[in-house]
């Protein structure tokens, strides 16, 4: 009996290792049905344990509902269940025979837009829900803008509650046309529109019998077949140093290794590299992975790199191929989403965290704030408040090896942090705002640098 169970477990592990992984996020306005869609996906794909389903049935009955409320599979916080809304990012992990998934169910309220930034920051696909009765609203545009800013390569428009509009094709067609035009203007490379009813299960996992006019994929079918574009090895190699290893033991008296996770690309033994921001050069002498020496390592492996020269390297330094090293800068122009309750103002002193490096910085200018209704730029707003999307210019105390966010989501992103209490203020993306390039930075304004030597 034990051997049979072991064999089954091994077969399941082999099956999982052979499938690809897709990270995706759901977003939409309040009551558009995000949690119900996620619950339906989990339920109909047989990804819900028996005790979980029993708990949902019990909670549904206690609320006077006859049928199980599948939204409760993701609305785990007590406050969410009592209010019937999502107020935090709920992560779920499930798998089908064709693919493994990490799902982030993000909030719908305007004041929780910052949570979508968290959920979508690592996503390869975003599912934006729209209530078929309401169509595209401001929050829909906001979520499309966040997906575009974060360079999410695939966006699915799920027009939900089609059962409440009699499964009318013209309703779906009009919403799909409006959203597609808006998202395309932001530079979203791929948009797929799917009419669904999460409550009834139409076009979620199984094709709908009520919408024979629709010939496209179901939500799950699209999730299983969309290209997973998280191959970090296509980008230039970037290795942020997290820790310097120097045992200084009798067995390893001269060992000096630089440990960390490869953010992108491939590192090879014998490759000339440059250490930034110092600019000193060396050659990769050895790479240690899982206690063994290897000739090649790639993202996102965690490894220890040894160089042929004795160079002063510490946490926060970046090792990159000399032939394709990023240019260091102290003037960072970026698009940001402000996530803190307190505003971000010109002249404000902050800490900027980029990969494993944290440096002092000053907000030199806030050239514009994005108006989502028409994608216009409100010039010189002076400050950004919670959930604002805008352009900023930051001067750092030390040079940073930043890539453009369009080239690398890992090394083109950063955080601004309050130096007094460590609160995260702003999530930033270096370079142009959207693929369409709607933002134009304004001239840098002067600020008081007293007390900050740079």
ROROFI-855811 format. One line per field, with one value per residue (C-alpha): x negated, y, z; residue in one letter; residue number from 1. Coordinates in steps of 0.1 Angstrom, whole numbers, plus 2048, in hexadecimal, padded with zeros to 3 digits. Layout:
% residues N
u (X	...) $
v (Y	...) $
w (Z	...) $
lodo (a	...) $
vexba (NUM	...) $
END
This chain:
% residues 454
u (800	7E4	7D0	7EF	7F5	7D0	7D1	7F0	7DF	7C0	7D5	7E8	7C7	7B9	7D9	7D6	7B2	7BA	7D5	7CF	7D7	7EE	7F1	811	825	84A	857	877	890	8A1	8BD	8B1	8AD	887	889	8A6	892	874	88A	89A	877	86C	88C	892	86D	870	856	86B	866	885	881	87D	89D	8AF	8A4	8B0	8D2	8D5	8CC	8E5	901	8F9	8FF	920	914	920	904	8DF	8D0	8B0	8A3	89C	880	86B	87A	867	866	883	889	88B	8A5	8BA	8BA	8BA	89C	877	85F	83E	82B	835	81C	827	813	823	81B	82A	81A	80F	801	7FA	808	800	81F	821	845	842	85A	874	877	864	852	844	836	813	81A	81F	7FC	7F0	804	7FC	7D7	7CC	7EA	7E7	80D	828	84D	861	886	8A2	8C7	8DA	8F5	8DD	8C3	8A1	89E	882	875	873	85E	848	842	83A	821	810	80D	7FE	7E6	7DA	7D5	7EC	7EA	80D	82E	84F	86F	889	8AC	8BE	8E2	8ED	90A	918	919	929	908	90B	8EE	8F2	8EC	8CC	8C0	8C4	8B1	895	891	88F	876	860	85C	853	83A	82A	825	811	7FB	809	7FB	817	83B	854	879	88E	8B4	8BA	8D2	8BC	8DB	8E9	8C8	8CD	8AB	897	88C	8A7	8B4	8D6	8F6	906	8EC	8E9	8DF	8BE	8A4	885	875	881	86E	85C	855	845	831	824	819	80D	7E7	7D6	7BD	7AA	78A	771	754	75C	750	72C	71D	722	715	71C	705	718	6FD	6D7	6CB	6A9	6A6	681	67E	662	675	67D	663	666	68A	69C	6BE	6DB	6FD	71E	739	734	74E	74C	737	71C	6FA	6DD	6BB	6A0	6B6	6A8	6BE	6C1	6C9	6E0	6E1	6BB	6B5	699	695	68C	695	6AD	695	6AF	6D4	6E1	705	714	6F2	6E3	6CF	6E1	6D5	6F6	712	731	74E	75D	744	734	70E	6EC	6D5	6AF	69A	676	66C	66D	686	697	6BB	6D7	6FD	70F	6F4	6FF	6EB	6F2	6E1	6C8	6D6	6F9	6F6	710	707	706	718	722	73F	75C	77B	797	7BD	7CA	7E9	7EA	7F6	7F2	80D	7F6	7EF	7CE	7C2	7A6	788	790	774	778	766	765	763	758	752	73B	72F	73E	732	73D	750	763	782	777	796	7B9	7BF	7E2	7FE	812	837	846	866	854	82F	826	809	812	7F2	7DE	7F6	7DD	7E5	7F4	80D	817	81E	813	7FF	7E5	7C2	7A6	782	76C	747	735	717	704	705	71E	71C	740	74E	76D	78C	796	776	777	793	77A	75E	773	789	783	794	793	793	799	777	787	79C	795	7B8	7BA	7C5	7C3	7BE	7A9	7A2	784	787	7A5	7C8	7DA	7CF	7E2	7CC	7E8	7D4	7BB	7A4	7A1	781	772	77A	762	766	755	73A	72E	723	722	700	707) $
v (800	818	810	817	839	841	838	84E	86B	867	866	885	897	88E	89A	8BC	8C0	8BA	8D5	8FB	914	932	94F	963	97D	986	9A9	9BD	9D4	9CA	9B0	9A8	984	97F	968	954	94F	943	92C	91F	918	905	8F2	8E8	8DF	8C7	8DB	8DE	8C6	8B6	8C7	8E9	8E4	8D9	8F8	90E	8FC	901	926	92A	91A	931	94F	941	935	915	90E	910	933	92B	94E	943	92C	94B	965	957	975	978	99C	992	977	98E	9AA	993	9A5	99F	9B6	9A4	990	96B	953	931	915	8FA	8E4	8D2	8B7	8D1	8ED	8F9	91A	935	94B	96D	979	99F	9B8	9CD	9EC	A0B	A0E	9EB	9F1	9EF	9CB	9C4	9D1	9B7	99B	9A3	9AC	988	97E	973	978	98D	985	9A5	9A0	9B6	9B4	9B1	9C8	9E4	9E1	9F2	A09	A1E	A02	9EC	A06	A08	9E3	9E3	9FF	9EC	9CD	9E2	9F4	9D3	9C6	9A8	998	988	998	985	999	983	992	983	97F	979	966	987	996	978	96D	988	989	9AF	9B7	9A3	9B0	9D5	9D0	9BC	9D7	9F3	9E1	9D4	9F7	A05	9E9	9EA	A10	A08	9F0	9CF	9B6	99B	99E	981	987	96B	96D	95A	954	94A	943	92A	91E	929	92A	928	903	8F5	905	917	908	92A	93D	929	949	948	931	93A	928	926	938	918	90D	92F	92D	90B	914	938	93A	93D	959	957	94A	961	951	966	986	990	980	994	987	99D	993	98A	97D	979	956	954	935	93B	917	8FE	8ED	90D	927	93D	937	957	952	969	95A	965	95D	963	97D	977	967	94C	94D	937	92E	941	95E	982	995	9B8	9C0	9DE	9FA	9F9	9EF	9D6	9B8	994	971	957	93D	925	922	90D	901	8EA	8E1	8D8	8EA	8F1	901	913	922	935	949	944	92D	935	931	93B	94C	94D	965	961	983	98F	9AC	9C0	9B4	9B7	9B2	9C8	9C6	9B8	9A0	9A1	996	9B0	9AF	9B8	9CA	9E5	A09	A17	A37	A4D	A5D	A45	A4E	A36	A30	A28	A1C	A2D	A14	A25	A39	A57	A6B	A6B	A8F	AA0	AA4	A86	A71	A4C	A2B	A1A	9F4	9E4	9BE	9B9	9DD	9F9	A1D	A40	A55	A75	A7A	A96	A9A	A8C	A96	A88	A73	A5C	A63	A41	A4D	A5A	A50	A75	A81	A9A	AB0	AB7	AAA	AB1	A90	A6D	A5F	A3B	A27	A44	A3A	A54	A5D	A65	A6F	A62	A6B	A4F	A52	A36	A2A	A0E	9F4	9F7	9E7	9F5	9E4	9DC	9C7	9B6	9B6	9A9	9C2	9DF	9E1	9F2	9FD	A1E	A1A	A32	A35	A3C	A1D	A06	A0A	A03	A23	A1D	A01	A0D	A02	A12	A21	A28	A24	A0F	9FD	A18	A32	A49	A5A	A77	A80	AA5	AB7	AAE	AC7	AD1	AC5	ACA	AB0	ABB	A9E	A86	A86	A81) $
w (800	809	7E9	7D4	7E5	7E0	7BB	7B6	7C8	7B2	793	79E	7A5	783	773	784	77C	757	756	753	76E	767	780	77B	78E	78E	791	78D	79E	7BE	7B9	795	7A1	7A4	7C2	7B3	793	7A6	7BB	79C	78C	7AB	7AF	78B	785	7A3	7B7	7D7	7F4	803	825	814	801	820	832	816	816	83C	839	81D	831	84F	838	82C	809	7FB	7E3	7EC	7E7	7D4	7DB	7FF	7F2	7ED	804	822	839	851	848	823	82A	840	825	807	7F8	7F3	806	803	7E9	7EC	7DD	7D1	7C2	7AC	78F	771	75C	744	75B	77E	78A	7A4	7A7	7B8	7BE	7C3	7D2	7BF	7D4	7C8	7EA	7E5	7C2	7D1	7DA	7B5	7AF	7C7	7B8	793	797	790	77A	756	751	760	760	762	76A	75E	769	748	756	75E	743	744	763	771	787	768	757	776	777	752	758	774	75F	743	75A	768	745	74A	727	726	731	732	733	744	73E	75C	765	741	750	75D	73A	72A	71B	701	6E8	6E0	705	705	6E4	6EE	70F	6FE	6E3	6FD	714	6F8	6E9	70B	714	6F2	6F6	715	702	70F	6F6	6F8	702	703	70A	718	721	742	75F	77D	792	778	76B	747	734	754	752	73C	71C	720	711	711	6FB	6DB	6CA	6DC	6CD	6E2	6FF	723	73E	749	725	71E	73F	736	712	714	710	732	72C	74D	73D	74E	73B	71C	72E	735	754	774	796	7B4	7D1	7F0	807	807	812	822	839	841	84D	84A	82F	81C	827	808	7FD	7F2	7E2	7DA	7E1	7D3	7BA	794	78B	766	74B	74C	75D	750	75E	74C	743	747	75F	76D	791	795	7A0	7A4	780	788	772	777	76A	778	787	795	79C	7B9	7B9	7D3	7E0	7BE	7A4	783	763	75C	771	768	776	78F	79E	7C0	7BD	7CA	7B1	7B4	7A1	795	7A5	7C9	7C6	7E1	7DD	7F6	7F9	7DF	7C4	7A2	78D	768	747	73D	719	725	746	74F	751	774	77D	79B	789	786	771	777	777	79A	7AC	7CE	7E8	809	81B	820	800	7EC	7E7	7D5	7EB	800	80D	807	805	7E3	7E3	7C3	7C3	7E2	7E3	7F8	7F4	800	7E7	7E2	7CD	7B6	7A1	79B	777	772	780	769	763	75C	74B	72C	733	735	74B	767	767	786	7A0	7BC	7CE	7C9	7E1	7E7	7C7	7B0	791	787	77A	792	791	7AD	7B5	7C8	7DF	7CD	7A9	7A1	785	77A	75A	749	757	733	730	752	76B	785	782	775	794	7B6	7D6	7E7	80D	82A	83C	85D	861	843	834	80F	7FE	7D8	7BF	7A2	77E	76E	74B	736	744	72B	70C	6F9	70A	716	732	72B	748	751	759	77B	797	7B2	7D6	7F7	7FB	81D	833	816	805	7E0) $
lodo (x	x	x	x	x	x	x	x	x	x	x	x	x	x	x	x	x	x	x	x	x	x	x	x	x	x	x	x	x	x	x	x	x	x	x	x	x	x	x	x	x	x	x	x	x	x	x	x	x	x	x	x	x	x	x	x	x	x	x	x	x	x	x	x	x	x	x	x	x	x	x	x	x	x	x	x	x	x	x	x	x	x	x	x	x	x	x	x	x	x	x	x	x	x	x	x	x	x	x	x	x	x	x	x	x	x	x	x	x	x	x	x	x	x	x	x	x	x	x	x	x	x	x	x	x	x	x	x	x	x	x	x	x	x	x	x	x	x	x	x	x	x	x	x	x	x	x	x	x	x	x	x	x	x	x	x	x	x	x	x	x	x	x	x	x	x	x	x	x	x	x	x	x	x	x	x	x	x	x	x	x	x	x	x	x	x	x	x	x	x	x	x	x	x	x	x	x	x	x	x	x	x	x	x	x	x	x	x	x	x	x	x	x	x	x	x	x	x	x	x	x	x	x	x	x	x	x	x	x	x	x	x	x	x	x	x	x	x	x	x	x	x	x	x	x	x	x	x	x	x	x	x	x	x	x	x	x	x	x	x	x	x	x	x	x	x	x	x	x	x	x	x	x	x	x	x	x	x	x	x	x	x	x	x	x	x	x	x	x	x	x	x	x	x	x	x	x	x	x	x	x	x	x	x	x	x	x	x	x	x	x	x	x	x	x	x	x	x	x	x	x	x	x	x	x	x	x	x	x	x	x	x	x	x	x	x	x	x	x	x	x	x	x	x	x	x	x	x	x	x	x	x	x	x	x	x	x	x	x	x	x	x	x	x	x	x	x	x	x	x	x	x	x	x	x	x	x	x	x	x	x	x	x	x	x	x	x	x	x	x	x	x	x	x	x	x	x	x	x	x	x	x	x	x	x	x	x	x	x	x	x	x	x	x	x	x	x	x	x	x	x	x	x	x	x	x	x	x	x	x	x	x	x	x	x	x	x	x	x	x	x	x	x	x	x	x	x	x	x	x	x	x	x	x) $
vexba (1	2	3	4	5	6	7	8	9	10	11	12	13	14	15	16	17	18	19	20	21	22	23	24	25	26	27	28	29	30	31	32	33	34	35	36	37	38	39	40	41	42	43	44	45	46	47	48	49	50	51	52	53	54	55	56	57	58	59	60	61	62	63	64	65	66	67	68	69	70	71	72	73	74	75	76	77	78	79	80	81	82	83	84	85	86	87	88	89	90	91	92	93	94	95	96	97	98	99	100	101	102	103	104	105	106	107	108	109	110	111	112	113	114	115	116	117	118	119	120	121	122	123	124	125	126	127	128	129	130	131	132	133	134	135	136	137	138	139	140	141	142	143	144	145	146	147	148	149	150	151	152	153	154	155	156	157	158	159	160	161	162	163	164	165	166	167	168	169	170	171	172	173	174	175	176	177	178	179	180	181	182	183	184	185	186	187	188	189	190	191	192	193	194	195	196	197	198	199	200	201	202	203	204	205	206	207	208	209	210	211	212	213	214	215	216	217	218	219	220	221	222	223	224	225	226	227	228	229	230	231	232	233	234	235	236	237	238	239	240	241	242	243	244	245	246	247	248	249	250	251	252	253	254	255	256	257	258	259	260	261	262	263	264	265	266	267	268	269	270	271	272	273	274	275	276	277	278	279	280	281	282	283	284	285	286	287	288	289	290	291	292	293	294	295	296	297	298	299	300	301	302	303	304	305	306	307	308	309	310	311	312	313	314	315	316	317	318	319	320	321	322	323	324	325	326	327	328	329	330	331	332	333	334	335	336	337	338	339	340	341	342	343	344	345	346	347	348	349	350	351	352	353	354	355	356	357	358	359	360	361	362	363	364	365	366	367	368	369	370	371	372	373	374	375	376	377	378	379	380	381	382	383	384	385	386	387	388	389	390	391	392	393	394	395	396	397	398	399	400	401	402	403	404	405	406	407	408	409	410	411	412	413	414	415	416	417	418	419	420	421	422	423	424	425	426	427	428	429	430	431	432	433	434	435	436	437	438	439	440	441	442	443	444	445	446	447	448	449	450	451	452	453	454) $
END
